[in-house]
Amino acid sequence: MTVVQHIKTLITGLTAQEKQEVAASLAEPEMEVREPESLRGDWSNAFPVEDNLDDDLREIRSAWEQEWRSEDFAG
């Protein structure tokens, strides 16, 4: 049974007034239709601007290499 068939089955037990209320409820738009907004400005200040990603990656890689070469590394 599809959803529509199930709804039709349920409606058979309703009064005329209740059927009108259901129809009116289904006729109402669920949400306001509007033009989509750009999200570009919403995220502009959420993350810091990286000056130089390559330098940051080199720094991270260097720290990892030092950790791997240390005596405490158990890998």
PDB file of N, CA, C and O in Angstrom:
ATOM      1  N   MET A   1       0.853  -1.173   0.000  1.00  0.00           N
ATOM      2  CA  MET A   1       0.000   0.000   0.000  1.00  0.00           C
ATOM      3  C   MET A   1       0.903   1.241   0.000  1.00  0.00           C
ATOM      4  O   MET A   1       1.814   1.368   0.818  1.00  0.00           O
ATOM      5  N   THR A   2       0.627   2.134  -0.923  1.00  0.00           N
ATOM      6  CA  THR A   2       1.395   3.373  -0.987  1.00  0.00           C
ATOM      7  C   THR A   2       0.914   4.340   0.088  1.00  0.00           C
ATOM      8  O   THR A   2      -0.130   4.132   0.706  1.00  0.00           O
ATOM      9  N   VAL A   3       1.662   5.363   0.293  1.00  0.00           N
ATOM     10  CA  VAL A   3       1.293   6.376   1.282  1.00  0.00           C
ATOM     11  C   VAL A   3      -0.034   7.023   0.892  1.00  0.00           C
ATOM     12  O   VAL A   3      -0.899   7.238   1.742  1.00  0.00           O
ATOM     13  N   VAL A   4      -0.191   7.329  -0.382  1.00  0.00           N
ATOM     14  CA  VAL A   4      -1.427   7.978  -0.844  1.00  0.00           C
ATOM     15  C   VAL A   4      -2.623   7.051  -0.614  1.00  0.00           C
ATOM     16  O   VAL A   4      -3.681   7.494  -0.166  1.00  0.00           O
ATOM     17  N   GLN A   5      -2.450   5.774  -0.920  1.00  0.00           N
ATOM     18  CA  GLN A   5      -3.544   4.825  -0.687  1.00  0.00           C
ATOM     19  C   GLN A   5      -3.876   4.740   0.803  1.00  0.00           C
ATOM     20  O   GLN A   5      -5.045   4.657   1.178  1.00  0.00           O
ATOM     21  N   HIS A   6      -2.855   4.761   1.640  1.00  0.00           N
ATOM     22  CA  HIS A   6      -3.074   4.709   3.086  1.00  0.00           C
ATOM     23  C   HIS A   6      -3.830   5.945   3.572  1.00  0.00           C
ATOM     24  O   HIS A   6      -4.721   5.844   4.415  1.00  0.00           O
ATOM     25  N   ILE A   7      -3.474   7.089   3.044  1.00  0.00           N
ATOM     26  CA  ILE A   7      -4.163   8.335   3.423  1.00  0.00           C
ATOM     27  C   ILE A   7      -5.623   8.279   2.983  1.00  0.00           C
ATOM     28  O   ILE A   7      -6.517   8.668   3.734  1.00  0.00           O
ATOM     29  N   LYS A   8      -5.859   7.797   1.773  1.00  0.00           N
ATOM     30  CA  LYS A   8      -7.241   7.688   1.286  1.00  0.00           C
ATOM     31  C   LYS A   8      -8.053   6.760   2.179  1.00  0.00           C
ATOM     32  O   LYS A   8      -9.222   7.035   2.451  1.00  0.00           O
ATOM     33  N   THR A   9      -7.458   5.673   2.635  1.00  0.00           N
ATOM     34  CA  THR A   9      -8.142   4.749   3.531  1.00  0.00           C
ATOM     35  C   THR A   9      -8.480   5.432   4.855  1.00  0.00           C
ATOM     36  O   THR A   9      -9.578   5.259   5.383  1.00  0.00           O
ATOM     37  N   LEU A  10      -7.540   6.205   5.387  1.00  0.00           N
ATOM     38  CA  LEU A  10      -7.776   6.902   6.649  1.00  0.00           C
ATOM     39  C   LEU A  10      -8.851   7.970   6.521  1.00  0.00           C
ATOM     40  O   LEU A  10      -9.621   8.194   7.455  1.00  0.00           O
ATOM     41  N   ILE A  11      -8.905   8.628   5.373  1.00  0.00           N
ATOM     42  CA  ILE A  11      -9.857   9.718   5.165  1.00  0.00           C
ATOM     43  C   ILE A  11     -11.299   9.212   5.140  1.00  0.00           C
ATOM     44  O   ILE A  11     -12.223   9.958   5.467  1.00  0.00           O
ATOM     45  N   THR A  12     -11.495   7.967   4.761  1.00  0.00           N
ATOM     46  CA  THR A  12     -12.871   7.460   4.660  1.00  0.00           C
ATOM     47  C   THR A  12     -13.598   7.514   6.003  1.00  0.00           C
ATOM     48  O   THR A  12     -14.827   7.568   6.031  1.00  0.00           O
ATOM     49  N   GLY A  13     -12.868   7.501   7.107  1.00  0.00           N
ATOM     50  CA  GLY A  13     -13.502   7.557   8.421  1.00  0.00           C
ATOM     51  C   GLY A  13     -13.714   8.960   8.947  1.00  0.00           C
ATOM     52  O   GLY A  13     -14.188   9.129  10.070  1.00  0.00           O
ATOM     53  N   LEU A  14     -13.375   9.964   8.167  1.00  0.00           N
ATOM     54  CA  LEU A  14     -13.505  11.354   8.623  1.00  0.00           C
ATOM     55  C   LEU A  14     -14.851  11.949   8.227  1.00  0.00           C
ATOM     56  O   LEU A  14     -15.494  11.505   7.276  1.00  0.00           O
ATOM     57  N   THR A  15     -15.258  12.962   8.979  1.00  0.00           N
ATOM     58  CA  THR A  15     -16.468  13.713   8.627  1.00  0.00           C
ATOM     59  C   THR A  15     -16.134  14.665   7.482  1.00  0.00           C
ATOM     60  O   THR A  15     -14.964  14.862   7.155  1.00  0.00           O
ATOM     61  N   ALA A  16     -17.155  15.249   6.881  1.00  0.00           N
ATOM     62  CA  ALA A  16     -16.955  16.191   5.779  1.00  0.00           C
ATOM     63  C   ALA A  16     -16.108  17.385   6.239  1.00  0.00           C
ATOM     64  O   ALA A  16     -15.229  17.846   5.512  1.00  0.00           O
ATOM     65  N   GLN A  17     -16.380  17.876   7.445  1.00  0.00           N
ATOM     66  CA  GLN A  17     -15.616  19.008   7.985  1.00  0.00           C
ATOM     67  C   GLN A  17     -14.149  18.626   8.162  1.00  0.00           C
ATOM     68  O   GLN A  17     -13.259  19.407   7.824  1.00  0.00           O
ATOM     69  N   GLU A  18     -13.892  17.430   8.691  1.00  0.00           N
ATOM     70  CA  GLU A  18     -12.510  16.977   8.897  1.00  0.00           C
ATOM     71  C   GLU A  18     -11.785  16.797   7.563  1.00  0.00           C
ATOM     72  O   GLU A  18     -10.594  17.090   7.456  1.00  0.00           O
ATOM     73  N   LYS A  19     -12.498  16.318   6.555  1.00  0.00           N
ATOM     74  CA  LYS A  19     -11.898  16.171   5.222  1.00  0.00           C
ATOM     75  C   LYS A  19     -11.504  17.535   4.655  1.00  0.00           C
ATOM     76  O   LYS A  19     -10.449  17.678   4.037  1.00  0.00           O
ATOM     77  N   GLN A  20     -12.369  18.542   4.875  1.00  0.00           N
ATOM     78  CA  GLN A  20     -12.052  19.896   4.405  1.00  0.00           C
ATOM     79  C   GLN A  20     -10.824  20.440   5.126  1.00  0.00           C
ATOM     80  O   GLN A  20      -9.982  21.098   4.515  1.00  0.00           O
ATOM     81  N   GLU A  21     -10.724  20.168   6.420  1.00  0.00           N
ATOM     82  CA  GLU A  21      -9.560  20.629   7.189  1.00  0.00           C
ATOM     83  C   GLU A  21      -8.285  19.962   6.695  1.00  0.00           C
ATOM     84  O   GLU A  21      -7.245  20.613   6.589  1.00  0.00           O
ATOM     85  N   VAL A  22      -8.356  18.673   6.393  1.00  0.00           N
ATOM     86  CA  VAL A  22      -7.178  17.966   5.870  1.00  0.00           C
ATOM     87  C   VAL A  22      -6.782  18.544   4.519  1.00  0.00           C
ATOM     88  O   VAL A  22      -5.602  18.778   4.261  1.00  0.00           O
ATOM     89  N   ALA A  23      -7.780  18.777   3.649  1.00  0.00           N
ATOM     90  CA  ALA A  23      -7.505  19.331   2.326  1.00  0.00           C
ATOM     91  C   ALA A  23      -6.879  20.724   2.437  1.00  0.00           C
ATOM     92  O   ALA A  23      -5.937  21.044   1.712  1.00  0.00           O
ATOM     93  N   ALA A  24      -7.399  21.540   3.335  1.00  0.00           N
ATOM     94  CA  ALA A  24      -6.861  22.892   3.516  1.00  0.00           C
ATOM     95  C   ALA A  24      -5.430  22.829   4.044  1.00  0.00           C
ATOM     96  O   ALA A  24      -4.572  23.617   3.644  1.00  0.00           O
ATOM     97  N   SER A  25      -5.192  21.894   4.935  1.00  0.00           N
ATOM     98  CA  SER A  25      -3.851  21.750   5.500  1.00  0.00           C
ATOM     99  C   SER A  25      -2.847  21.323   4.428  1.00  0.00           C
ATOM    100  O   SER A  25      -1.721  21.818   4.392  1.00  0.00           O
ATOM    101  N   LEU A  26      -3.261  20.403   3.560  1.00  0.00           N
ATOM    102  CA  LEU A  26      -2.371  19.933   2.496  1.00  0.00           C
ATOM    103  C   LEU A  26      -2.153  20.990   1.423  1.00  0.00           C
ATOM    104  O   LEU A  26      -1.132  20.972   0.736  1.00  0.00           O
ATOM    105  N   ALA A  27      -3.102  21.911   1.271  1.00  0.00           N
ATOM    106  CA  ALA A  27      -2.992  22.952   0.254  1.00  0.00           C
ATOM    107  C   ALA A  27      -2.036  24.069   0.666  1.00  0.00           C
ATOM    108  O   ALA A  27      -1.564  24.822  -0.187  1.00  0.00           O
ATOM    109  N   GLU A  28      -1.746  24.186   1.965  1.00  0.00           N
ATOM    110  CA  GLU A  28      -0.850  25.245   2.437  1.00  0.00           C
ATOM    111  C   GLU A  28       0.587  24.923   2.039  1.00  0.00           C
ATOM    112  O   GLU A  28       1.023  23.777   2.149  1.00  0.00           O
ATOM    113  N   PRO A  29       1.319  25.929   1.580  1.00  0.00           N
ATOM    114  CA  PRO A  29       2.732  25.689   1.256  1.00  0.00           C
ATOM    115  C   PRO A  29       3.510  25.345   2.531  1.00  0.00           C
ATOM    116  O   PRO A  29       3.275  25.920   3.595  1.00  0.00           O
ATOM    117  N   GLU A  30       4.432  24.404   2.398  1.00  0.00           N
ATOM    118  CA  GLU A  30       5.198  23.974   3.564  1.00  0.00           C
ATOM    119  C   GLU A  30       6.201  25.026   4.002  1.00  0.00           C
ATOM    120  O   GLU A  30       6.453  25.194   5.195  1.00  0.00           O
ATOM    121  N   MET A  31       6.773  25.733   3.035  1.00  0.00           N
ATOM    122  CA  MET A  31       7.725  26.785   3.375  1.00  0.00           C
ATOM    123  C   MET A  31       7.692  27.861   2.305  1.00  0.00           C
ATOM    124  O   MET A  31       7.253  27.640   1.176  1.00  0.00           O
ATOM    125  N   GLU A  32       8.155  28.990   2.684  1.00  0.00           N
ATOM    126  CA  GLU A  32       8.178  30.121   1.766  1.00  0.00           C
ATOM    127  C   GLU A  32       9.202  29.863   0.659  1.00  0.00           C
ATOM    128  O   GLU A  32      10.333  29.459   0.928  1.00  0.00           O
ATOM    129  N   VAL A  33       8.794  30.098  -0.575  1.00  0.00           N
ATOM    130  CA  VAL A  33       9.704  29.928  -1.707  1.00  0.00           C
ATOM    131  C   VAL A  33      10.433  31.245  -1.905  1.00  0.00           C
ATOM    132  O   VAL A  33       9.811  32.297  -2.044  1.00  0.00           O
ATOM    133  N   ARG A  34      11.748  31.178  -1.916  1.00  0.00           N
ATOM    134  CA  ARG A  34      12.543  32.397  -2.119  1.00  0.00           C
ATOM    135  C   ARG A  34      13.805  32.054  -2.883  1.00  0.00           C
ATOM    136  O   ARG A  34      14.164  30.887  -3.034  1.00  0.00           O
ATOM    137  N   GLU A  35      14.455  33.068  -3.349  1.00  0.00           N
ATOM    138  CA  GLU A  35      15.697  32.895  -4.097  1.00  0.00           C
ATOM    139  C   GLU A  35      16.786  32.364  -3.162  1.00  0.00           C
ATOM    140  O   GLU A  35      16.871  32.796  -2.013  1.00  0.00           O
ATOM    141  N   PRO A  36      17.608  31.448  -3.630  1.00  0.00           N
ATOM    142  CA  PRO A  36      18.699  30.958  -2.777  1.00  0.00           C
ATOM    143  C   PRO A  36      19.708  32.068  -2.502  1.00  0.00           C
ATOM    144  O   PRO A  36      19.945  32.939  -3.340  1.00  0.00           O
ATOM    145  N   GLU A  37      20.293  32.016  -1.313  1.00  0.00           N
ATOM    146  CA  GLU A  37      21.279  33.014  -0.923  1.00  0.00           C
ATOM    147  C   GLU A  37      22.677  32.436  -1.053  1.00  0.00           C
ATOM    148  O   GLU A  37      22.877  31.229  -0.917  1.00  0.00           O
ATOM    149  N   SER A  38      23.613  33.279  -1.311  1.00  0.00           N
ATOM    150  CA  SER A  38      25.005  32.853  -1.376  1.00  0.00           C
ATOM    151  C   SER A  38      25.520  32.602   0.034  1.00  0.00           C
ATOM    152  O   SER A  38      25.255  33.393   0.939  1.00  0.00           O
ATOM    153  N   LEU A  39      26.245  31.521   0.228  1.00  0.00           N
ATOM    154  CA  LEU A  39      26.823  31.214   1.527  1.00  0.00           C
ATOM    155  C   LEU A  39      28.243  31.764   1.655  1.00  0.00           C
ATOM    156  O   LEU A  39      28.874  31.618   2.702  1.00  0.00           O
ATOM    157  N   ARG A  40      28.731  32.378   0.624  1.00  0.00           N
ATOM    158  CA  ARG A  40      30.096  32.880   0.610  1.00  0.00           C
ATOM    159  C   ARG A  40      30.367  33.826   1.783  1.00  0.00           C
ATOM    160  O   ARG A  40      31.366  33.663   2.482  1.00  0.00           O
ATOM    161  N   GLY A  41      29.524  34.776   2.000  1.00  0.00           N
ATOM    162  CA  GLY A  41      29.735  35.742   3.068  1.00  0.00           C
ATOM    163  C   GLY A  41      29.544  35.158   4.455  1.00  0.00           C
ATOM    164  O   GLY A  41      30.145  35.637   5.417  1.00  0.00           O
ATOM    165  N   ASP A  42      28.713  34.127   4.572  1.00  0.00           N
ATOM    166  CA  ASP A  42      28.435  33.538   5.877  1.00  0.00           C
ATOM    167  C   ASP A  42      29.658  32.868   6.485  1.00  0.00           C
ATOM    168  O   ASP A  42      29.791  32.832   7.708  1.00  0.00           O
ATOM    169  N   TRP A  43      30.552  32.338   5.660  1.00  0.00           N
ATOM    170  CA  TRP A  43      31.715  31.590   6.146  1.00  0.00           C
ATOM    171  C   TRP A  43      33.005  32.399   6.085  1.00  0.00           C
ATOM    172  O   TRP A  43      34.069  31.894   6.440  1.00  0.00           O
ATOM    173  N   SER A  44      32.922  33.635   5.644  1.00  0.00           N
ATOM    174  CA  SER A  44      34.142  34.401   5.416  1.00  0.00           C
ATOM    175  C   SER A  44      34.990  34.585   6.671  1.00  0.00           C
ATOM    176  O   SER A  44      36.216  34.619   6.574  1.00  0.00           O
ATOM    177  N   ASN A  45      34.375  34.703   7.838  1.00  0.00           N
ATOM    178  CA  ASN A  45      35.146  34.929   9.062  1.00  0.00           C
ATOM    179  C   ASN A  45      35.221  33.692   9.949  1.00  0.00           C
ATOM    180  O   ASN A  45      35.697  33.778  11.081  1.00  0.00           O
ATOM    181  N   ALA A  46      34.767  32.560   9.463  1.00  0.00           N
ATOM    182  CA  ALA A  46      34.732  31.350  10.284  1.00  0.00           C
ATOM    183  C   ALA A  46      36.113  30.721  10.442  1.00  0.00           C
ATOM    184  O   ALA A  46      36.394  30.106  11.471  1.00  0.00           O
ATOM    185  N   PHE A  47      36.961  30.861   9.460  1.00  0.00           N
ATOM    186  CA  PHE A  47      38.283  30.240   9.485  1.00  0.00           C
ATOM    187  C   PHE A  47      39.343  31.290   9.222  1.00  0.00           C
ATOM    188  O   PHE A  47      39.134  32.205   8.425  1.00  0.00           O
ATOM    189  N   PRO A  48      40.490  31.161   9.894  1.00  0.00           N
ATOM    190  CA  PRO A  48      41.556  32.130   9.649  1.00  0.00           C
ATOM    191  C   PRO A  48      42.129  31.965   8.240  1.00  0.00           C
ATOM    192  O   PRO A  48      42.185  30.860   7.698  1.00  0.00           O
ATOM    193  N   VAL A  49      42.541  33.062   7.678  1.00  0.00           N
ATOM    194  CA  VAL A  49      43.162  33.028   6.362  1.00  0.00           C
ATOM    195  C   VAL A  49      44.592  32.527   6.528  1.00  0.00           C
ATOM    196  O   VAL A  49      45.376  33.092   7.291  1.00  0.00           O
ATOM    197  N   GLU A  50      44.918  31.471   5.809  1.00  0.00           N
ATOM    198  CA  GLU A  50      46.271  30.916   5.887  1.00  0.00           C
ATOM    199  C   GLU A  50      47.210  31.776   5.049  1.00  0.00           C
ATOM    200  O   GLU A  50      46.940  32.069   3.884  1.00  0.00           O
ATOM    201  N   ASP A  51      48.324  32.174   5.671  1.00  0.00           N
ATOM    202  CA  ASP A  51      49.306  32.960   4.932  1.00  0.00           C
ATOM    203  C   ASP A  51      50.013  32.086   3.902  1.00  0.00           C
ATOM    204  O   ASP A  51      50.109  32.446   2.729  1.00  0.00           O
ATOM    205  N   ASN A  52      50.506  30.931   4.353  1.00  0.00           N
ATOM    206  CA  ASN A  52      51.225  30.060   3.444  1.00  0.00           C
ATOM    207  C   ASN A  52      51.019  28.616   3.898  1.00  0.00           C
ATOM    208  O   ASN A  52      51.624  28.168   4.872  1.00  0.00           O
ATOM    209  N   LEU A  53      50.187  27.917   3.203  1.00  0.00           N
ATOM    210  CA  LEU A  53      49.859  26.544   3.554  1.00  0.00           C
ATOM    211  C   LEU A  53      51.076  25.630   3.441  1.00  0.00           C
ATOM    212  O   LEU A  53      51.256  24.735   4.266  1.00  0.00           O
ATOM    213  N   ASP A  54      51.898  25.846   2.443  1.00  0.00           N
ATOM    214  CA  ASP A  54      53.095  25.010   2.273  1.00  0.00           C
ATOM    215  C   ASP A  54      54.022  25.105   3.486  1.00  0.00           C
ATOM    216  O   ASP A  54      54.554  24.090   3.936  1.00  0.00           O
ATOM    217  N   ASP A  55      54.219  26.301   4.012  1.00  0.00           N
ATOM    218  CA  ASP A  55      55.072  26.465   5.195  1.00  0.00           C
ATOM    219  C   ASP A  55      54.473  25.762   6.407  1.00  0.00           C
ATOM    220  O   ASP A  55      55.191  25.142   7.192  1.00  0.00           O
ATOM    221  N   ASP A  56      53.161  25.862   6.554  1.00  0.00           N
ATOM    222  CA  ASP A  56      52.495  25.194   7.672  1.00  0.00           C
ATOM    223  C   ASP A  56      52.647  23.679   7.570  1.00  0.00           C
ATOM    224  O   ASP A  56      52.900  23.011   8.573  1.00  0.00           O
ATOM    225  N   LEU A  57      52.495  23.137   6.370  1.00  0.00           N
ATOM    226  CA  LEU A  57      52.653  21.697   6.183  1.00  0.00           C
ATOM    227  C   LEU A  57      54.088  21.251   6.436  1.00  0.00           C
ATOM    228  O   LEU A  57      54.315  20.188   7.014  1.00  0.00           O
ATOM    229  N   ARG A  58      55.056  22.054   6.010  1.00  0.00           N
ATOM    230  CA  ARG A  58      56.472  21.737   6.270  1.00  0.00           C
ATOM    231  C   ARG A  58      56.744  21.690   7.778  1.00  0.00           C
ATOM    232  O   ARG A  58      57.472  20.820   8.256  1.00  0.00           O
ATOM    233  N   GLU A  59      56.159  22.618   8.510  1.00  0.00           N
ATOM    234  CA  GLU A  59      56.336  22.669   9.958  1.00  0.00           C
ATOM    235  C   GLU A  59      55.742  21.420  10.620  1.00  0.00           C
ATOM    236  O   GLU A  59      56.360  20.830  11.507  1.00  0.00           O
ATOM    237  N   ILE A  60      54.557  21.026  10.192  1.00  0.00           N
ATOM    238  CA  ILE A  60      53.909  19.829  10.744  1.00  0.00           C
ATOM    239  C   ILE A  60      54.729  18.589  10.408  1.00  0.00           C
ATOM    240  O   ILE A  60      54.963  17.739  11.268  1.00  0.00           O
ATOM    241  N   ARG A  61      55.163  18.491   9.157  1.00  0.00           N
ATOM    242  CA  ARG A  61      55.950  17.335   8.724  1.00  0.00           C
ATOM    243  C   ARG A  61      57.252  17.243   9.517  1.00  0.00           C
ATOM    244  O   ARG A  61      57.669  16.150   9.901  1.00  0.00           O
ATOM    245  N   SER A  62      57.892  18.380   9.761  1.00  0.00           N
ATOM    246  CA  SER A  62      59.137  18.413  10.523  1.00  0.00           C
ATOM    247  C   SER A  62      58.913  17.928  11.954  1.00  0.00           C
ATOM    248  O   SER A  62      59.730  17.183  12.495  1.00  0.00           O
ATOM    249  N   ALA A  63      57.820  18.346  12.557  1.00  0.00           N
ATOM    250  CA  ALA A  63      57.507  17.913  13.918  1.00  0.00           C
ATOM    251  C   ALA A  63      57.271  16.406  13.958  1.00  0.00           C
ATOM    252  O   ALA A  63      57.703  15.739  14.898  1.00  0.00           O
ATOM    253  N   TRP A  64      56.599  15.871  12.961  1.00  0.00           N
ATOM    254  CA  TRP A  64      56.357  14.428  12.898  1.00  0.00           C
ATOM    255  C   TRP A  64      57.676  13.664  12.737  1.00  0.00           C
ATOM    256  O   TRP A  64      57.899  12.639  13.381  1.00  0.00           O
ATOM    257  N   GLU A  65      58.535  14.182  11.870  1.00  0.00           N
ATOM    258  CA  GLU A  65      59.827  13.508  11.651  1.00  0.00           C
ATOM    259  C   GLU A  65      60.653  13.504  12.932  1.00  0.00           C
ATOM    260  O   GLU A  65      61.298  12.503  13.245  1.00  0.00           O
ATOM    261  N   GLN A  66      60.641  14.590  13.665  1.00  0.00           N
ATOM    262  CA  GLN A  66      61.372  14.637  14.934  1.00  0.00           C
ATOM    263  C   GLN A  66      60.795  13.633  15.920  1.00  0.00           C
ATOM    264  O   GLN A  66      61.536  12.980  16.654  1.00  0.00           O
ATOM    265  N   GLU A  67      59.477  13.512  15.935  1.00  0.00           N
ATOM    266  CA  GLU A  67      58.838  12.551  16.834  1.00  0.00           C
ATOM    267  C   GLU A  67      59.200  11.125  16.449  1.00  0.00           C
ATOM    268  O   GLU A  67      59.441  10.292  17.322  1.00  0.00           O
ATOM    269  N   TRP A  68      59.241  10.836  15.160  1.00  0.00           N
ATOM    270  CA  TRP A  68      59.572   9.483  14.700  1.00  0.00           C
ATOM    271  C   TRP A  68      61.015   9.118  15.039  1.00  0.00           C
ATOM    272  O   TRP A  68      61.325   7.964  15.337  1.00  0.00           O
ATOM    273  N   ARG A  69      61.886  10.118  14.989  1.00  0.00           N
ATOM    274  CA  ARG A  69      63.313   9.858  15.270  1.00  0.00           C
ATOM    275  C   ARG A  69      63.622   9.805  16.752  1.00  0.00           C
ATOM    276  O   ARG A  69      64.706   9.371  17.142  1.00  0.00           O
ATOM    277  N   SER A  70      62.697  10.234  17.578  1.00  0.00           N
ATOM    278  CA  SER A  70      62.950  10.259  19.016  1.00  0.00           C
ATOM    279  C   SER A  70      62.965   8.858  19.583  1.00  0.00           C
ATOM    280  O   SER A  70      62.452   7.922  18.970  1.00  0.00           O
ATOM    281  N   GLU A  71      63.555   8.717  20.755  1.00  0.00           N
ATOM    282  CA  GLU A  71      63.662   7.411  21.399  1.00  0.00           C
ATOM    283  C   GLU A  71      62.313   6.954  21.945  1.00  0.00           C
ATOM    284  O   GLU A  71      62.108   5.757  22.146  1.00  0.00           O
ATOM    285  N   ASP A  72      61.399   7.874  22.187  1.00  0.00           N
ATOM    286  CA  ASP A  72      60.093   7.532  22.763  1.00  0.00           C
ATOM    287  C   ASP A  72      59.132   6.951  21.745  1.00  0.00           C
ATOM    288  O   ASP A  72      58.110   6.373  22.115  1.00  0.00           O
ATOM    289  N   PHE A  73      59.448   7.098  20.459  1.00  0.00           N
ATOM    290  CA  PHE A  73      58.531   6.615  19.425  1.00  0.00           C
ATOM    291  C   PHE A  73      58.542   5.093  19.385  1.00  0.00           C
ATOM    292  O   PHE A  73      59.595   4.476  19.230  1.00  0.00           O
ATOM    293  N   ALA A  74      57.365   4.495  19.525  1.00  0.00           N
ATOM    294  CA  ALA A  74      57.288   3.037  19.588  1.00  0.00           C
ATOM    295  C   ALA A  74      56.594   2.504  18.351  1.00  0.00           C
ATOM    296  O   ALA A  74      55.856   1.525  18.452  1.00  0.00           O
ATOM    297  N   GLY A  75      56.793   3.090  17.215  1.00  0.00           N
ATOM    298  CA  GLY A  75      56.105   2.659  16.000  1.00  0.00           C
ATOM    299  C   GLY A  75      56.909   1.714  15.259  1.00  0.00           C
ATOM    300  O   GLY A  75      56.489   1.241  14.203  1.00  0.00           O
TER     301      GLY A  75
END
